[in-house]
Amino acid sequence: ASRRRSLPPISRYAPGRWSDPSSSDENNASLVLRAELTGADGGTTSWLLAGDLEEEGARTLVRTAGPLVDVDVLKVSHHGARNGGTGIIDAADPRLAVVSVGRGNDYGHPHPSILAHLERSGVPLLRTDEHGGVALVQQERRLLAVPLR
């Protein structure tokens, strides 16, 4: 008969060593994912899903990941909040940006400064509050946005 070992509970913060996390600590600890997807035609599309990173976390990502941050599609960090900053947008230099955000949210996301930066940079933007759910599909080496309505 196999016996399962009982593991002690995992504590995220060592008592007496760190204080409770601030919201920026939690946001900067969010999952960031970079992917390269190959379509049926052999073309690849690179993606960066930037979680809820704030400026500090984004600077760390850009510094440590370097050229891996340069992608075709950027899911803008923290629902387009101002505290996500614009550095990650510049480093990613995306062909398309996506902001996942609820319509009429109480936080005012996405922030006008982020939207203006994307526009000045010439980056097309899809927003879930305006466009609803969208599937991004690679077809003949082009990226197409298909509404999910």
C-alpha positions as CSV (number, residue, x, y, z in Angstrom):
1,A,0.0,0.0,0.0
2,S,1.3,3.4,-0.8
3,R,1.5,6.1,1.8
4,R,1.1,9.7,1.1
5,R,3.3,12.1,3.0
6,S,1.7,14.9,4.7
7,L,3.4,18.2,3.8
8,P,3.4,21.2,6.0
9,P,1.2,24.1,4.9
10,I,3.0,26.5,2.5
11,S,3.4,29.9,3.9
12,R,3.8,32.7,1.4
13,Y,5.4,35.1,3.8
14,A,7.8,34.1,6.6
15,P,6.6,35.5,9.9
16,G,8.7,38.3,11.2
17,R,10.7,38.5,7.9
18,W,8.3,40.2,5.6
19,S,5.3,42.4,6.1
20,D,1.9,41.7,4.5
21,P,2.1,42.3,0.8
22,S,0.8,45.5,-0.7
23,S,-1.4,45.4,-3.8
24,S,1.6,46.3,-6.0
25,D,3.5,43.4,-4.5
26,E,0.7,41.1,-5.4
27,N,0.2,42.6,-8.9
28,N,4.0,42.3,-9.6
29,A,3.9,38.7,-8.5
30,S,1.2,37.9,-11.1
31,L,1.7,35.3,-13.8
32,V,3.3,36.6,-17.0
33,L,3.2,34.3,-20.0
34,R,5.1,34.5,-23.3
35,A,4.1,32.1,-26.1
36,E,5.0,31.4,-29.7
37,L,2.2,29.9,-31.7
38,T,2.7,28.3,-35.1
39,G,-0.2,28.4,-37.5
40,A,-1.1,25.7,-40.0
41,D,0.7,27.7,-42.7
42,G,3.9,27.6,-40.6
43,G,3.8,31.3,-39.6
44,T,4.5,32.1,-36.0
45,T,2.9,34.7,-33.7
46,S,4.5,35.7,-30.4
47,W,2.4,36.7,-27.5
48,L,3.0,38.4,-24.1
49,L,0.3,38.2,-21.5
50,A,1.5,40.7,-18.9
51,G,-0.7,39.8,-16.0
52,D,-1.3,42.6,-13.6
53,L,2.3,43.9,-13.7
54,E,2.8,47.4,-12.5
55,E,5.7,49.6,-13.7
56,E,8.2,48.1,-11.2
57,G,7.4,44.6,-12.2
58,A,7.4,45.5,-15.9
59,R,10.9,47.1,-15.6
60,T,12.1,43.9,-14.0
61,L,10.6,41.8,-16.7
62,V,12.1,43.9,-19.5
63,R,15.5,43.9,-17.8
64,T,15.6,40.2,-17.2
65,A,13.8,38.9,-20.3
66,G,15.3,41.3,-22.7
67,P,14.4,40.5,-26.4
68,L,11.8,37.9,-25.3
69,V,9.5,40.8,-24.4
70,D,9.4,41.9,-28.1
71,V,6.2,40.3,-29.4
72,D,3.4,40.5,-32.0
73,V,0.5,40.6,-29.5
74,L,0.6,42.2,-26.1
75,K,-2.2,41.7,-23.5
76,V,-1.7,45.0,-21.8
77,S,-0.9,44.7,-18.1
78,H,-3.4,45.4,-15.3
79,H,-6.4,46.0,-17.5
80,G,-4.7,49.1,-19.0
81,A,-4.3,50.8,-15.6
82,R,-1.9,53.8,-15.4
83,N,0.3,52.0,-12.9
84,G,1.2,49.4,-15.5
85,G,3.2,52.1,-17.3
86,T,4.2,52.4,-20.9
87,G,7.7,50.9,-20.7
88,I,6.4,47.4,-21.4
89,I,4.4,48.6,-24.4
90,D,7.6,50.2,-25.8
91,A,9.7,47.1,-25.1
92,A,7.1,44.8,-26.6
93,D,6.6,46.9,-29.7
94,P,3.5,44.9,-30.5
95,R,1.6,44.7,-33.8
96,L,-1.6,44.5,-31.7
97,A,-2.5,45.2,-28.1
98,V,-5.4,43.8,-26.2
99,V,-6.9,45.2,-23.0
100,S,-9.1,42.8,-21.0
101,V,-11.5,45.0,-19.0
102,G,-15.1,45.2,-17.9
103,R,-17.4,47.8,-19.3
104,G,-18.1,50.7,-16.9
105,N,-15.7,49.4,-14.3
106,D,-15.2,51.4,-11.1
107,Y,-11.5,51.8,-11.6
108,G,-11.6,53.8,-14.9
109,H,-9.6,51.1,-16.7
110,P,-8.1,51.4,-19.2
111,H,-6.4,54.7,-18.3
112,P,-6.4,57.5,-20.9
113,S,-2.6,57.8,-20.7
114,I,-2.2,54.2,-21.7
115,L,-4.7,54.5,-24.6
116,A,-3.0,57.7,-25.8
117,H,0.4,56.0,-25.7
118,L,-0.8,53.1,-27.7
119,E,-2.4,55.5,-30.2
120,R,0.8,57.6,-30.5
121,S,2.8,54.4,-31.0
122,G,0.5,53.3,-33.8
123,V,-0.5,50.1,-32.1
124,P,-4.0,48.8,-33.0
125,L,-6.1,48.0,-29.9
126,L,-8.8,45.6,-29.1
127,R,-10.7,46.2,-25.8
128,T,-13.1,43.7,-24.3
129,D,-15.3,46.5,-22.9
130,E,-15.9,47.8,-26.5
131,H,-15.4,44.7,-28.7
132,G,-16.6,41.9,-26.4
133,G,-14.9,38.6,-26.6
134,V,-12.6,38.3,-29.5
135,A,-10.6,35.3,-30.8
136,L,-7.3,36.1,-32.4
137,V,-6.7,33.8,-35.3
138,Q,-3.6,33.5,-37.5
139,Q,-4.5,33.0,-41.1
140,E,-2.1,33.1,-44.0
141,R,0.5,34.8,-41.9
142,R,-2.0,37.5,-40.9
143,L,-3.6,38.0,-37.5
144,L,-7.4,38.3,-37.6
145,A,-9.7,39.3,-34.8
146,V,-12.9,37.3,-34.9
147,P,-15.8,38.5,-32.6
148,L,-17.2,35.8,-30.3
149,R,-20.8,37.2,-30.3
